[in-house]
Amino acid sequence: MSEKYEHVGEAEEGFVLSALEPDQLVRAANKAMPRRQLRGGELALLWALRVYVVFMLMVVFWQAWTTR
């Protein structure tokens, strides 16, 4: 069975969820969603956040180590 899905905007999302019958809602909720493909700026922002978190963890551990 080949199913075709169209993208539903946020404005229509509430309407779609209220229009589905319970068994349709369960089937739609159990369907796996593919990963989102991120663009360059989004990837750079996420990597910068990762680097920041690792740096801050090192600062916290350093402060805990030197205050003994």
Sequence and secondary structure as in RCSB ss.txt:
>XXXX:A:sequence
MSEKYEHVGEAEEGFVLSALEPDQLVRAANKAMPRRQLRGGELALLWALRVYVVFMLMVVFWQAWTTR
>XXXX:A:secstr
         HHHHHHHHHHS HHHHHHHHTS        HHHHHHHHHHHHHHHHHHHHHHHHHHHT 
